[in-house]
Amino acid sequence: DGIVVSFTDENIKTILGRVNSVNKWQIAIKFNPRNARTTFLGYTYSIGKSGNVVPIVHFKPVEFIGTIHNKQTIHSYQRFRDLKLIKGQEIDIEYVNDVLSYITKPDTELNRLLDSKGQPEEFIQNCPYCGTPIVISNTAKSAICPNVYCHERQIMRMIYALDKLGFKDISEDVVRSLDITDFSKLFGLLNADISLIVNHIGPITTNKLLDYIRYYIINKNPIQDYILMAALSFGNMATEKWKLILRTYSIRQLYGMDEFQLRSIEELINGIGETNIQSIIDGFKIYKDDMNIILDNMNIIDSNNKPIGPKVVLTGTRDPALIDIIHNLGYDCEDNYSVTKDTKMLITADINSHSSKTEKAIKYNIPILSIDEFLKQHNIQLN
């Protein structure tokens, strides 16, 4: 999406120096987004982990930087309604940061003609995976498959969970190939016929996946409670909400409560509302088997009665091993944290990066460290 122009003369670099961890002998130049006009061919639909129905626009192939594209999500039911697309109409595709970022419907003679003669594509009435009737939200902004046992919802939930638990390089295709719809199936792979797993995903990925499972189940490596619960996708409850609750109650305490006791939490903890409590109640019911196997097999670090450490933000990396190190040093860190005024430091994979997080850190005078600088500061060596 741009280039970085730098002086190479060491004398000039020394004179210009660095300010707030930013090299003054470099400048970033952003390119304008690329655009292409093509023809709309129709919609298909995907289902998210929480049941959100995501329309996917299909169009005649367009090329950006040597890559051919022929489809793009438009994210919401509201956007579907706003576009009012008819097959054969022209659409504009915008390409930013190596991704298709936006689709618009231009005001062209062809589009006006087709608008006058035809009707826009209709939204699906039933989930394409389980057949359950689609429900439109009260705001008419989103469409949802309400079936919590929809196979596609379960698959997408596990894809999300493995990513948040640090199962690096375990792709969506792996989860689908092995039909991993819950933690019982995931942990059960340790006792499965390895040759059958290899037939599905190959020997290298098999070894990686089983090593990750052993990391938690056999080796009993610890996981922070709020990271675990956020990964389980109880109504999309954010990590920050789980932190508030788990400062007071452990996961085991929550799981042992009846509905009346859980509802009383809303009055005891500021920042926790009725929607959050209902998500926990529903989550414990729906994912009861998952909760049992997790509590029986995983080494969970309880946050209750322990202060939350200073906030550390990462940019350019999502390495779970690094996050574990940061946690063990007493800091609070997640791979999706944004830079705010209360951030203790920003750790970057590239000290010359001009990311939005870096720019915010400079704005708030927050220290910026490379990964190596951070590790050296704490006398830690990675193998």
N, C-alpha and C positions, 0 to 999 in steps of 0.2 A: 504493500500500500504506500510505499515511499522509499526514500533513500536517506542515508546518513552521510553527510560530507564532513571530512575530517582533515585537519592539518597533519602532515606527517613529519614535519620538521620538529625535532625534539626541543629546540630552543624556543620556538613559538609556543609549543605545548606547555613548556615550563612557565613562560611569561603569562599566558592566558589562565593556566591552572584550572582548579575545580572550585565550585561554590555549592555548598550543601550536597556534596557527593555527585554533582553533575559536571561533566567535562565542558569547559567553556570553549574548547578548541574543536567542538563538534556542533553541527546543527542538523536537525531532522527536517526533511522536505516531504510533505505529504502529497500524494497524487490525487487528482480528482477521480471519483468513482467511474468505472467503465459501464457503459450502457449498451443494450442490444434490444432490437424490436423483433418479436417473433409471433407465432400463432398459438392461441389457446386450444388445447385438444380435449380437455376434460379433467375430472377430479378423481382421485382415490383418497382413502382416509386411513389414518393411523390412530391408535388409542394409547394414551399415556398411562403412567402408573396409577394415577388418581382417577382415571376414566375419561379425561378430557379427549374429545374427538378433534383431531387435527386434520384439516383439509390439506391435500397435497395437489398443487397445480401441475398439470402435465402440459408440455408445449413442444413445438418443433425445436429440434436441437439447436443450441447456440454455442459458440466457442469463446472462451475467455482464457487467454494465456496458454493456449495449447490443450485445454481441457474442455471436453464436450459436456454440456448440461442439458437435461431435458425435463427436469421436475424441480419443484421447490415448495416447501411448506409455507402456508400463510398464517399459521399459528392459532387462529380463533374463528369461531362461528360468526362473530361480529364482522371480521374482515371479509369473510365469505359473503355476507349480506351486502357489505359496502361495495365490493367489486362488481357484483351482478354480471358475472361473465356468461357469455353465450359461446358455444363451440364455434371456432372459426374466427373469433374476434382477435384483434391485435393487442398484444400486451408488451409493456416495457420491463426489461429485467435489469436491475442494478447490481453491480458486482463490486463489493468493497471488502478489503482485508481477506482476500482469497476465498470469500463465500458469497453466494447469492443472497443479498440482504433484503431486497424489496421488490415487489411486483406492483405495477400500476396499470391502469387501463387508460390509454391516451384518447383524447378527443379527435378521432379520425373519421373520415368520410365512411370507411367500411364499418367501423363500430357503430356509427349513428344509423346506418342502413340496417344492420343486423338487430340493433335495439328496437327499431321500428317494426320489424317483422317477426321477431321471435321472443321467447321467454328465457330468462336466466336459468342456469342449471339449478335443479332442486337439491336441497340438502338431503342426505340419507335419513331414513326413518328408523332404521335398526342398526345395532352394532354389527359391523361386517365380520366380527370374530365369534360372537356368542349369540347373536340374533336378538338380544334384549332391546326393547324400544328405547330410542334415544330421548333423553330429557333435556330441555332447554332451560338454562338458569333463569332466575327471576329477573335479572338485568338484561336478558337476551344477548349477553356477551359471549357465552360459552355453551357448548353442547357436551353432554356427558353420557357415557355408558354407566348406568347406576349399579351394574352387577359386579359386586366386589370379588366374585369368584370367576369373573371373565378370565379365560386363559391368557389372553394378550395382556391384560392388566397385571396378572401375576408375573408374567415374563418380564415386562417392563419394570416392575417393582424390584425384581431380583437383579436386573441389569444395573439399576440405580444403586442398590444396596452394595453390590460387589465393588462398584466404582468408589463409593464413599468409604468402604472398609479397606481400600488400598489394594485390591486385586488388580494390579497393573498389567496391562496387555491382555486381559481376559475380555474378549470382544463380545458384542451382542450376538454374533454368529455362534460363539461357543455356548452361550446360555440357551440359545434356541436349539442347537444341535443336541444338547444333552437334556433338553426340556427341564431346566432347573426352575421350578415354579415356587419353591419354598426352601427353607433352611434344612428341612429334613432330607430333601433330595440332594442338597449341596453337601451336607456333612456325610450323607450316606455314600458318596462317591469314594470315600476312604475304604469302604468294604466291598466296592463293586469290582467286577472283573476288569482289570486295567486294559486288557486287550480290546474290550468293547469300547472303552473310552477313547483309546488310541485310534480305533477305526473311525470314530466320529470327528476328532479334533487334532489328530496327529500326536506323535510322541513328545515333542518339545512343549506344546501347549498343555498336554496332559501333566507333564512333570511340574510345570509352573502352577497350574491350578491346584494340584494335590499338595504342593509345597505351601501354598497360601492357606489351605484348609488345615494342614498340620501345624502351621504357625499359630493358629488360634486354638485348635482342638487338642493336639498332642503336646506341643511345646508350652501351651497355656500362656502365650504372650499376652500381656494385658491390653485392654482397650478401654478408653474413657467412656463412661456411661452416656454422656450426652452425644458423643459421636455415634455410638451404637444406635441409640433411639432415633436420632435424626435420619440415620441410614434406613430405618425400617419403614419410613414414610407413613406415619400415622396422620392421615389427613393433611399431609404436606407441612406438618409442624416444623418450624425453623429451629435450628440449633440453639438460638438465643432463648427461645421459649423453654426448651428442655433444660437449659442451664438454670433458669429461674426455679423450675420445679425440683430439679435434682440437687439443688443446694440444701433443700429441706428434707426430701424423701429419697430413699434409694429405689432402684428399679424393683427390687423384690418387695419393698414395702408397698409401692404403688400397685403392683400386680396382685398383692394379697388383699387389697381393699375392695369393698363392695361399692356399688354405684353411688350410694348415699355418701360414703366417705370420700370418694373421688370428687363428687360435686362440691363438697365443702372446701376443697383446695382453692376454688375460685375466690372465696372470701378471705383466704389466709395469705395468698401470694399476689402482690401487686403485679399487674402486667399479664396475668393469666385470665382469660375470659371463658365464657360459656362454650364458644366454638372449640377452644383448645381442649377443654375437659371432655366434650362430646367426642372429639377425635381420639382421646385416650381410651374412653369407655368402649367405643366401637373397635378401636385397634386391638385391644386386649381380647375382645370377643372373636373378631375375625381371624386374628393371627395367634390364637391360643397355642396351637401346636408349635409354631415358631418360637414363641416366648418360652415354652417349656424346654425345648431342646437347647435354646441359647443359654438359659439360666443354669441348665445342667452341665453345659460343656465349655462355656467361655469364662475367662478370667476378667471380670468387669471391675474397673476402678470406680469406686463410689465418690461422688462429689459432695455428698451431704455433710454439712458442718465444716467444709473445707473452703477457704477463700479461693476465688478465681484469680489466677495470676495475670500479669500485664499482657496486653494484647499484642501479638506479633502477626504481621501480614506478609504473605508470600506473593511474589510476582515472577512469572516465567518458569515456575516449577510447581508440581503437585506431588512431590515425592513423599509417600507415606512414611518412609524410614526417617526422613528429615523431620516430619511433623511429630513422630514419636519422640525423637531427640528433644525437640522444642518443648513438648509436654513434660518430659522427664526432668527438664531444667526448671519447671515451675511456671512456664509461660502458657498463655491461652492462644491457641493457633488452630485455624482451619484453612483448608485450601481455597475456600470461597469467600474469605473475609475481605472486606473493602477497607481502604485507608480512611480513618476518621481521626478527629482531633485527639482521641484518647489512645491512639496507637503508640506503642512503646518503640517499635522499630519496624522497618521494612527490609525484608531479606530478598535479594534478587539473584536470579541465575545469571544475569548479565548486567554488570555495573554500568554499562553504557546504554542501557535500555532507556527509551523515552515513553514508557507505558503510561497510561492514565494514573495508575497507582503511584508511579514514580513522581509524576507531576504534582499529585496531591500531597505526597510526602514532603516535597520541596516547599509547597505552599504552607504547610503546617509546621515546617522546621523539624520534621521527624527524621531521625538518623536512618541512613540507608547503608546496608552492609551487603557485601557479596556473601554467598554461601560459605566460601572458604574463610572469609574474615570472621563470620559469626562462629564457625567451628573452632578456629584458632583462638578466638576470644575466650572460649570455654574449654580449651585444651582437649578437643575431641578430634579423633582421626577416624575417617570412614574407611572400611576395607575396600 
